[in-house]
């Protein structure tokens, strides 16, 4: 499930208002600004904002 480091440094959050850097944490890519968590399937990041896990603070506001 590893994403190569040279690919990881190119990835940013796909949310237009954000576009911050993503970090690999456990089995997810996590946005360093908005906190959305993107899953990885078969070594491919699923960078679809509607399918991302929201940070806990945002989930509690819903």
C-alpha positions in Angstrom: 0.0 0.0 0.0 3.0 2.3 -0.1 3.0 5.4 -2.1 6.4 6.4 -3.4 7.9 9.5 -1.7 8.4 11.3 -5.0 4.7 10.9 -5.8 3.6 11.8 -2.3 5.4 15.2 -2.5 3.3 16.1 -5.5 -0.1 15.3 -4.0 -2.3 18.1 -2.6 -5.8 18.2 -1.2 -8.3 18.2 -4.1 -10.6 20.7 -2.3 -10.4 23.9 -4.3 -10.4 26.1 -1.2 -7.7 24.1 0.4 -5.0 22.6 -1.9 -2.7 22.0 1.1 0.0 19.2 1.3 -1.1 15.6 2.1 0.8 13.4 4.6 0.7 9.7 4.8 -0.6 8.7 8.3 -1.3 5.0 8.9 -3.4 3.9 5.9 -4.7 7.3 4.9 -3.6 10.5 3.2 -4.4 13.4 5.6 -4.6 17.0 4.6 -2.3 19.2 6.7 -4.7 22.1 6.6 -8.4 21.0 6.5 -7.8 17.5 8.0 -9.7 15.5 5.5 -8.6 11.9 5.3 -8.4 10.1 2.0 -8.3 6.3 1.8 -5.8 4.4 -0.3 -7.0 1.4 -2.4 -4.6 -1.0 -3.9 -1.8 1.6 -3.7 -4.0 4.3 -5.3 -5.1 7.3 -3.4 -8.8 8.0 -3.7 -8.8 11.9 -3.8 -12.5 12.5 -4.1 -13.6 15.1 -1.5 -17.1 13.7 -1.2 -15.7 10.4 -0.2 -13.1 11.7 2.3 -13.4 11.3 6.0 -13.9 14.7 7.7 -11.9 15.6 10.7 -13.6 14.8 14.0 -14.4 18.5 14.8 -16.3 18.8 11.5 -18.2 15.6 12.1 -19.3 16.7 15.6 -20.8 19.9 14.1 -23.1 18.1 11.8 
